[in-house]
Amino acid sequence: MTVKTSISRRTVLKSAGAAALAAPLYTKSALASSGEINIMMWSGYMSEDFVSGFETETGIKINYTSTGSNEEMINKMKATKGQGFDLITPTNNRSLQWEPLDVLQPFDMSRVNTAAVNPAMLKVGETAWNFGGKGAHWLPHMWGTEGIAYRADKWLPEGDAPSYGDVWSEENAGKTMGRAHSMMLGAGLYMERIGEMEAGSVWAAYEDEATMRQVWGQITDWCIARKDRIKLIWNDADTQKNGLLNDGVVVGQTWDGPPLALKTAGEPVHYQAPIEGAMAWVDGLVLPAGAKNVDQVYAFIDYAYRKEIAGKEIDFHGYNSPVLGADAYAGDSYKKNFAEAYPGDSLANLNAWPAEAPWYADVRTEFVNKFKSA
């Protein structure tokens, strides 16, 4: 599950450049010049400049509903049978949970500027999200990692990199935060590293329910014994930012975007891949079966896949773009932040977040609830 190839920000964004150049030109239909689009998207992903620029150019009004979890998107679409939104933004590793719901429709790839986007990320939609052989049901929109953020004016890690264990340490008791399920997974990776759990256990848990229950039972007991050291359980980007700025959090397991956005704004916040390896993810775009404003969706995708637009958005949200060449339009602080977040061989040791089957998500919820209620 660990990516071992040697990569950098530029190779991630520009990989398979020859293939991109060879890709067929897409057929752009006339863009919608009016109407609206209803989007459910992760919080902190769309700036006011993006919204106003898109609305001014196309005449299409964006109705933006923010969300902080994949579960919220899935539950919403299950409840409405794919109605109510025109575009949703699930993470790449949730394909196994979405396919049996039958609430999405495939994209018409002739209307998508595929040559503008990293081909390796596009392939995720063509393979993992090719439901029923009907074509790609997912397009890449944003990528990033989950690692360790900290207040550099109040705490520094020992050695060259922080650890997931720093969130649970006695030293930082009462001054840490994380999202429950991923913080517990990080605890498992730390337990493996210090020899309290057999190496490879966390990834083996994705293979079958019996193994998962054994591994997560051990992780949950370990986390419950240290639960009083956790100050805050976050659920979205704003909660992470507030924790670091206003709520007394010194160390947290977070997404990369929120702390790097704070760092760009001049706050004494740092984000870095931990010694166990940062968790890598790609958030995408999907088209619900009941989408009413399909032409407007393709207008949105066309706008979002422009490298000048995507590059400017990087400085707002702090994440990374799958759009080829977008990084050239981001500010100098982004390049500096990226290099400091992933020093040395950090990028070669990213942990690709495995695909989660429905049974895995359900059982994990049991253990997360046990931890939260302890």
SEVONU-855188 format. One line per 4 residues: number of its first residue (from 0); their letters; for each residue y, x, z of C-alpha. Coordinates in steps of 0.2 Angstrom, whole numbers, plus 2048, in hexadecimal, padded with zeros to 3 digits. Layout:
<sites>
NUM) A) Y,X,Z | ...
</sites>
This chain:
<sites>
0) MTVK) 800,800,800 | 80B,80F,801 | 815,814,7F2 | 812,827,7EF
4) TSIS) 81A,82A,7DF | 82A,835,7DF | 839,829,7DB | 84B,828,7DE
8) RRTV) 859,81B,7DD | 85C,81F,7CB | 849,820,7C6 | 847,80F,7CF
12) LKSA) 855,807,7C5 | 852,810,7B4 | 83F,812,7B4 | 837,80F,7A3
16) GAAA) 848,810,79A | 83F,812,78A | 835,802,78C | 845,7F9,790
20) LAAP) 84D,7FF,780 | 83E,7FA,776 | 83E,7E9,77E | 842,7DA,772
24) LYTK) 854,7D3,772 | 854,7C3,77B | 85B,7B3,773 | 86A,7AE,77C
28) SALA) 86E,79B,77A | 87F,795,77C | 884,796,78E | 888,786,797
32) SSGE) 89A,784,799 | 89A,777,7A7 | 890,76F,7B4 | 888,776,7C4
36) INIM) 87A,780,7CB | 871,77E,7DC | 86B,78E,7E3 | 861,792,7F3
40) MWSG) 864,7A5,7F6 | 863,7B1,804 | 872,7B2,80E | 87E,7C0,80A
44) YMSE) 878,7C2,7F8 | 887,7BB,7EE | 899,7C0,7F0 | 8A8,7B4,7EE
48) DFVS) 8AD,7BF,7DF | 89C,7BC,7D7 | 89E,7A9,7D9 | 8B0,7A8,7D3
52) GFET) 8AD,7B3,7C4 | 89E,7A9,7BF | 8A6,799,7C1 | 8B6,79E,7B8
56) ETGI) 8AC,7A5,7A9 | 89F,797,7A7 | 8A7,788,7B0 | 897,786,7B9
60) KINY) 899,782,7CC | 88D,78B,7D8 | 887,781,7E6 | 880,78F,7F2
64) TSTG) 874,78B,800 | 870,79B,80A | 85F,79E,812 | 858,7AC,81D
68) SNEE) 845,7AA,81A | 838,7A8,80D | 830,79B,818 | 840,790,817
72) MINK) 83F,791,804 | 82D,78D,803 | 82E,77E,80F | 83D,777,806
76) MKAT) 834,777,7F5 | 824,770,7FD | 82D,762,805 | 837,75D,7F5
80) KGQG) 829,761,7E8 | 835,76E,7DF | 844,762,7DF | 856,765,7E5
84) FDLI) 859,777,7DF | 85B,780,7CE | 858,791,7D4 | 850,799,7E4
88) TPTN) 84D,7AB,7E9 | 83C,7AF,7F0 | 836,7C1,7F4 | 829,7C8,7E8
92) NRSL) 81B,7C9,7F4 | 81A,7B6,7F7 | 812,7B1,7E6 | 802,7AD,7EE
96) QWEP) 80A,7A0,7F9 | 815,798,7EB | 807,797,7DD | 7FD,789,7E5
100) LDVL) 80C,77E,7E9 | 80F,77B,7D6 | 822,779,7D9 | 829,786,7CD
104) QPFD) 82A,787,7BA | 829,797,7AF | 839,79F,7A8 | 83C,79F,795
108) MSRV) 83D,7B1,793 | 846,7B0,782 | 855,7AA,78C | 855,7B9,798
112) NTAA) 85C,7CA,795 | 84D,7D3,79A | 853,7E4,792 | 860,7E4,7A0
116) VNPA) 854,7E5,7AF | 848,7F2,7B6 | 837,7EF,7AC | 82C,7F3,7BB
120) MLKV) 834,7E5,7C5 | 833,7D9,7B6 | 821,7DC,7B6 | 81F,7D4,7C7
124) GETA) 824,7C4,7C0 | 818,7C6,7B1 | 809,7CA,7BB | 80A,7C4,7CE
128) WNFG) 815,7B5,7C9 | 80C,7B0,7B9 | 806,79F,7C0 | 7F8,797,7B5
132) GKGA) 7FB,7A4,7A7 | 80B,79A,7A3 | 816,7A9,7A4 | 822,7B1,7B1
136) HWLP) 828,7A5,7BF | 833,7B3,7C7 | 840,7BF,7C2 | 847,7CE,7CC
140) HMWG) 858,7CB,7D5 | 85A,7D8,7E3 | 84F,7E5,7EB | 850,7EE,7FC
144) TEGI) 847,7F4,80B | 845,7F0,81D | 847,7FF,829 | 851,804,838
148) AYRA) 864,801,83A | 86D,809,849 | 87E,80B,851 | 881,81E,84D
152) DKWL) 88F,81E,85A | 883,819,868 | 872,81F,863 | 869,82C,858
156) PEGD) 857,82E,854 | 84C,83C,859 | 848,848,84A | 84D,844,838
160) APSY) 848,832,838 | 848,822,843 | 837,819,847 | 832,807,848
164) GDVW) 82E,80B,859 | 840,80E,85E | 842,7FB,85E | 835,7FA,86C
168) SEEN) 839,809,876 | 83E,809,888 | 84D,814,884 | 854,806,87A
172) AGKT) 84F,7F7,884 | 85B,7E8,883 | 864,7F0,874 | 858,7EC,865
176) MGRA) 855,7DF,859 | 849,7DA,84B | 842,7CB,841 | 832,7C6,84A
180) HSMM) 825,7C7,83D | 82B,7D7,835 | 82F,7E0,845 | 81D,7DC,84B
184) LGAG) 817,7E4,83B | 822,7F3,83E | 81B,7F4,84F | 809,7F5,847
188) LYME) 80E,803,83C | 815,80D,84B | 805,809,855 | 7FB,811,846
192) RIGE) 807,820,846 | 805,824,859 | 7F2,821,859 | 7F2,810,862
196) MEAG) 7EB,807,853 | 7DF,80D,845 | 7E8,814,836 | 7E9,807,828
200) SVWA) 7E7,7F8,833 | 7F7,7EF,82F | 7F3,7EF,81C | 7E1,7EB,81F
204) AYED) 7E7,7DB,828 | 7EC,7D4,817 | 7DA,7D4,810 | 7D2,7C7,81B
208) EATM) 7D5,7BB,82A | 7C9,7C3,836 | 7D1,7D4,834 | 7E2,7CD,835
212) RQVW) 7DF,7C4,845 | 7D8,7D3,84D | 7E6,7DE,847 | 7F4,7D2,84B
216) GQIT) 7EC,7CE,85C | 7EE,7E0,861 | 800,7E1,85A | 805,7D1,863
220) DWCI) 7FF,7D7,874 | 808,7E7,872 | 818,7DE,86D | 817,7D1,87B
224) ARKD) 816,7DF,887 | 826,7E6,881 | 82F,7D6,87C | 83C,7D8,88A
228) RIKL) 843,7E7,881 | 848,7DD,872 | 85A,7D6,873 | 85B,7CC,863
232) IWND) 84F,7C3,857 | 859,7C2,846 | 857,7B6,838 | 863,7BA,82B
236) ADTQ) 870,7C7,825 | 87E,7C1,830 | 874,7C2,840 | 870,7D4,83C
240) KNGL) 882,7D8,839 | 887,7CF,849 | 87A,7D7,853 | 880,7E9,84F
244) LNDG) 892,7E5,850 | 894,7D8,85E | 884,7D5,867 | 881,7E6,86F
248) VVVG) 872,7EB,863 | 870,7FE,861 | 860,7FF,857 | 858,7F2,84C
252) QTWD) 84B,7EF,83F | 855,7E8,831 | 857,7E5,81E | 861,7F3,816
256) GPPL) 86F,7E9,80F | 878,7E2,81F | 879,7F3,828 | 87E,7FC,818
260) ALKT) 88B,7EF,815 | 892,7F3,826 | 891,805,823 | 89B,803,813
264) AGEP) 8A8,7FA,81C | 8AA,809,828 | 8A0,803,837 | 896,810,841
268) VHYQ) 886,809,83A | 878,813,832 | 868,80D,829 | 859,818,825
272) APIE) 847,817,820 | 83C,81A,82F | 82F,827,831 | 821,81A,82E
276) GAMA) 829,815,81D | 835,807,819 | 82F,7F6,813 | 834,7F3,801
280) WVDG) 837,7E2,7F9 | 83E,7DA,7EA | 846,7C9,7EB | 846,7BF,7DB
284) LVLP) 84B,7AF,7D2 | 840,7A0,7CF | 842,790,7C6 | 83D,780,7D0
288) AGAK) 833,773,7C6 | 841,766,7CA | 84F,771,7C4 | 85D,766,7BD
292) NVDQ) 869,773,7B6 | 85E,77F,7AC | 86B,784,79F | 876,789,7AE
296) VYAF) 868,793,7B6 | 867,79E,7A6 | 87A,7A0,7A6 | 878,7A6,7B8
300) IDYA) 86B,7B2,7B4 | 874,7B9,7A5 | 883,7BC,7B0 | 87A,7C4,7BF
304) YRKE) 871,7D0,7B3 | 880,7D8,7AD | 881,7EA,7B4 | 894,7E9,7B7
308) IAGK) 892,7D9,7C1 | 882,7DF,7CA | 88A,7F0,7CF | 899,7E8,7D7
312) EIDF) 88E,7DC,7E1 | 884,7EB,7E8 | 894,7F0,7F2 | 895,7DF,7F9
316) HGYN) 883,7DC,7FF | 87D,7EE,802 | 86C,7EB,7F9 | 866,7F2,7E8
320) SPVL) 866,7EA,7D7 | 858,7EA,7CA | 865,7EA,7BC | 864,7FA,7B2
324) GADA) 874,804,7B4 | 87B,7F9,7C2 | 87D,807,7CE | 889,810,7C3
328) YAGD) 895,801,7C7 | 893,802,7D9 | 89F,80C,7E4 | 89C,81E,7EA
332) SYKK) 898,817,7FC | 888,80F,7F5 | 882,81F,7EE | 885,828,7FE
336) NFAE) 87D,81B,808 | 86E,81A,7FE | 86B,82D,7FF | 86D,82D,812
340) AYPG) 862,81D,814 | 854,825,80A | 854,838,80D | 846,844,809
344) DSLA) 836,83B,803 | 83B,82A,80A | 83B,822,7F9 | 82A,829,7F5
348) NLNA) 823,822,805 | 829,810,804 | 81D,803,809 | 81B,7F5,7FC
352) WPAE) 81B,7E5,805 | 809,7DE,801 | 807,7CC,7F9 | 804,7BF,807
356) APWY) 7F7,7B2,805 | 7FA,7A1,80D | 7ED,7A4,81A | 7F6,7B4,81F
360) ADVR) 807,7AC,821 | 7FF,79E,82C | 7F6,7A9,837 | 805,7B5,839
364) TEFV) 80F,7A6,83E | 803,7A3,84D | 805,7B5,853 | 818,7B5,851
368) NKFK) 819,7A4,85A | 80E,7AC,868 | 81A,7BB,869 | 82A,7B0,869
372) SA) 824,7A4,877 | 81D,7B2,882
</sites>
